Amino acid sequence: MSHATTTDLYEATMALSYLREGMTRQATFSLFVRDLPRGRGFLVSAGLEPILGFLTEFEVTEGDARDFASALGRSEQDVQALVGLRFDGEVRAVPEGRIVLHGEPLLEITAPLPQAQIVETWLLSQISHQTAVASKAARCVLAAADHPVIDFSLRRGHGPEAGMQAARVSAMVGFAGTSNVAAALRWKTPASGTMAHSYIEAFGDEEAAFLAFARSTPGPVTLLVDTYDTVNGVMTAARVLNTLHRGSGCAVRLDSGDLGALARETRGLLDRSGLPEVAVIASGGLDEYRINHLVRSNAPIDVYAVGTKVGTSSDAPYLDSAYKLVEYDGKPVMKLSAAKVTAPGRKQILRADGLDDVIALADEEVPDGREQVLQKVMSEGRRITEPDTLARAHQRFLEDLAALPRDARRIEEPKPPLPATSARLSKLTSDVRSQLEKDIEQRRARRTGRRDAGVPHASRAADDPGQLSYRRSGRR
């Protein structure tokens, strides 16, 4: 399937119309999340690296044009203007692994309008999914309080591609390994796995299954102990490990039941069997909330394996993300729809210690003690930075996480910090909105014959300019 046609139909329709109308001047689109999901104190930027590869290779071919013509119900000649369309614009983005706050742009695209428009769907789908999963995984790392966390999400994710993305972004925020072999090989992360209940059921006898599995697995082995009766399973595993003189590096896995109580009983049985070095792994419907409860109750669990709820970001499976035009042909533009107002102009995030952020215009001076978070990563359709690595993204995550206020890191009822808005951005928003309202009233007056053209409705004029979702500030 062509990446060019992996898009919403209206993207192609709009791009084709822009080309026919000669509307090919530079446009800037901003991709941001309007509101953080409930239960989130922060988001982790993810998905940029795959996007840069997509933009570098993007081109509408003759074959794509035929497919667009079929989807649009038009002749091939009617869509020929799309053939050869490539991306030769600029990308400024938040590097992967960095923490972002409510309403902050994750990336901004500046390119000829048809180009910037037609890539919208791909960019939104990549950034939205990967940022949502990375943020969920980061909270699991926080909840685990230095205990290793393993990704088991591939089998329950929304398809293999989503599973690959989940393995990648979870490694980026600090997961210790993944059950996904392809992901482990591709990103050089540890592969981790145990056995299934079906393996034990196939043997019919738990001890025979454990012995066979251990014999076929050189080195450390992990035995699943709750297929039938957990306590008996632990005792059987201990007997097998002692018989084979296998202890160091080995583990038993608990996958169901009251994990806290079972972990305590398991730890006691292993210790009394002379196997204090054998670890206890917990899995089965885990997320940051259950991990947090287990850790805070001092459950003797050494490793947490998480799957479905993290790979699908179950409590917040989507982000309220948007990709909106903020400037065309050098003119700032904005949307006035109720509850979906956008701020005009190219943006920058100016960050100080403690993630004290100000959303500003891109050309504002950077005050002492602040840094620009959005970085230029592509110019004239070509990457201007070296390919990023998971190690660098992980280091950025650790640095931002350490600076994040404690209240935002809470697992239960976190309090997300709110970025401020620069005085210049606030004024531009107010000015653009006032002009738009004036233009609207003038057009309405011409249609209705009113004489008070240009006077905004009092209810609209009294609104906060731009209805920005972040707090206003005079700071620069």
Secondary structure, DSSP 8 states (H G I E B T S, - for coil): --TTTSS-HHHHHHHHHHHHHT--SEEEEEEEESS--TT-S-EE---HHHHHHHHHH-B--HHHHHHHHHHHT--TGGGGGGTT-B---EEEE--TT-EE-TT-EEEEEEEEHHHHHHTHHHHHHHHHHHHHHHHHHHHHHHHHTTS-EEE--GGGSSSHHHHHHHHHHHHHTT--EES-HHHHHHHT--B-----HHHHHHHSSHHHHHHHHHHTS-S--EEE--SS-HHHHHHHHHHHHHHTT--TT-EEEE-SS-HHHHHHHHHHHHHHTT-TT-EEEE-SS--HHHHHHHHHTT----EEEE-HHHHTTTTS-S--EEEEEEEETTEE-----TT-----S-EEEEEETTTEEEEEETTS---TT-EE--EEEEETTEE-S----HHHHHHHHHHHHHHS-HHHH-SSS------EE-HHHHHHHHHHHHHHHHHHHHHHHHHHT-S-TT---HHHHTS-GGG-SSEE-S--
